[in-house]
């Protein structure tokens, strides 16, 4: 069955409010990616070129209320870090192709399909305290079946192939038929040095 879970225990204990806050920051961005081909094309080009300045400007324009701490880009994906009080410090969201698979590739149609797929998930996290708390509790308990159930309630595409609990968050692995590569959408705690 699609949506296999891979588990990994972490010492940090993510909370529902952290998941909800990050989701609320990301919703305007995913809506724009999903709904605007021209915006999505410019975003993908900036990812492939590692153009951090353009990514920051584009993100600020659609999500001006998002209090991000930092951005990173590597030619195959992007990550946006949000600051929280200790012990969280940073919690991140991003989309990437797994490192070592390919270089300087980031598909606009795939990114748009992924954004459409995850948008209900982020909306539910942002709008339902019960749902956000339940997902956080399942992550903390390393309860793979519960995480799968909660994610699958909102992300209904058959392109979602694997759900992984990792770094006090979730990694959603998508494989769209029009693309050779897996794309990962991640919510995770950034390890601060």
N, C-alpha and C positions, 0 to 999 in steps of 0.2 A: 504494500500500500504506500502511496506517495506521502511525503511528510514525515519521513523517518527522523527521530530525535536522537541527537548525540548529546550526552550530558557531560558537564564539567563543574565541579564544586569550587566555589570561591569563598573567601572569608568575609568580604564586603556584603552587606545586606541591603539590596535595592528596595526602595519603597514605591508604593503606588503614586504618591505625589511627584516623585522624580520622573517616573515614566509619563505621567500626565503632562507635566510641564514641558518636557522635551517634545512630546507629541504635539502640544499646542503651538510650540514655536515652528514646527516643521510643516504643519498643515497648509499654510498659504503657499509655501514653496512647492509641495507636491501637487497642489491644485494647479499652480501655474505650469509646472512641467507637464502634467497630464493634459491640460487644456490649450496650451499655446505651442504649436510646432516651432514657430520662430524663436521663442524663448528657449525651448528645449534644444534646438539646433545650436544656438549660441552657447548654451551651458556645456553641451557635449564637446564642442570645439575647444572651449576653455579648459575642460578636463584633460583632453588629449594633449593640449599644448602646455599643461601645467601652469596656466595663467591664473594665479591666485587673486591678483587684483581685480580681474574681471568677475571671477566667481563671487568675491566679497561684495562688489557693487551690485551684481545681479540679485544676490540673496537679500541684501539690505533693502533693495527697491520693493521686493514682494513681501518681505517679512520684517518691516521696520521695528516692530515691537520685540522681536526675538533678541534676547540678551546673550549673544554668543561670546565665547571667550577666545576661540581661535578656529582657524580653518587649516586644512591640509589637502593637498592634491598630489597624485603620483602618476598621472598619465593614463591610469585605468580606473580611477575612482576618486571620490572626495569624502572628507569627513568634517563634520562641524561639531565643535566641542562647546558645551555649555557649563558655566561655573556654578557650583553649589557650595554651601558651607561644608566644612570637614564633618564627617570623614569622607563624603562623596568626592569633593574637590572638582572633578570633571566627569560629566556624563555625555556621551557622544552619539551621533547618528551619522550614517553614511551609506553610500552605495558604491560597490567596487566589484571588479572581476578579481578572483583569487590571484595573489602575486605568483609570478613564475609561469602563468598560463600564456600571457600575451603582453605586448608593450604598446602603449600609445593607441589604445583602442577603447572606444566608449560609444555605444550605439544609441542614437537618439530614439528610434522606434522602440527599442527594448527598454530604455529608461522611461519612456512615456507609458509603456504597458505596465512596467513595474510600479510606477507612481500611481496609476489607476488601481492596481491591485492592492497596494498597501494603504491607500487613502482611507478606506473604511476602518482599518485597524487603528490608524492614528487618530481618527475622529472618535472612535469608541474609547480609546485610552484617555483622550482629552476630556470627553464629555461624561464619562461614567466612572465615578469614584469606585464603585463596586468592582467594575471590570479591571481598572488599573490596579487596585489592591489585590484582586484575585490573581492577576498575572504576576505581580511582584511576589506574592506568597508562593506561587508555584515555582518561580525561578529560585527563590531562597531555599525551598524544600527540595530542589532538584527533581521536581515531579514532572517528568517528561510527558506522560500521558495528559496531564492537566494543561501543560503549556501547549501541547499539540491541539487539544480541544479548544482552548481559548483563542489561539491564533486562527485556527481553521474556521471558527465561527465568523470571522471577519475577512480573512483572505481566502477567497473561494476559487481562485484560478488553479487549474491543473498544472500550471507552470511552476507552482511552488512544490519543489521536490524534497526539500529537507529543512527541518527546523532544529536548530541547535541551541542549547543553553550554554552560554559562554561569557566570561568576563562580566558576571552579574547582569546579564541581559540576554537578548535573543538575536540569533543570526538566521535570517530567512534566505534560503538558497533557491533561486529561480533558474529554470532552463526553458527558454522560449524556443519554439520550433524554428523560428526564423534566424536563430543565432547559434553559433558553434560553442559559445562560452557560457558558463554559469555566472550569474550576477548575484551578489549578496547584498541584502539590505540589513543593516545592523543597528541595534540599540545596545549600547554597552558602556561600561565604566572605563574611562580612559585611565590608564595607570600613570599617575604623576610621579616624576622622579624626585 
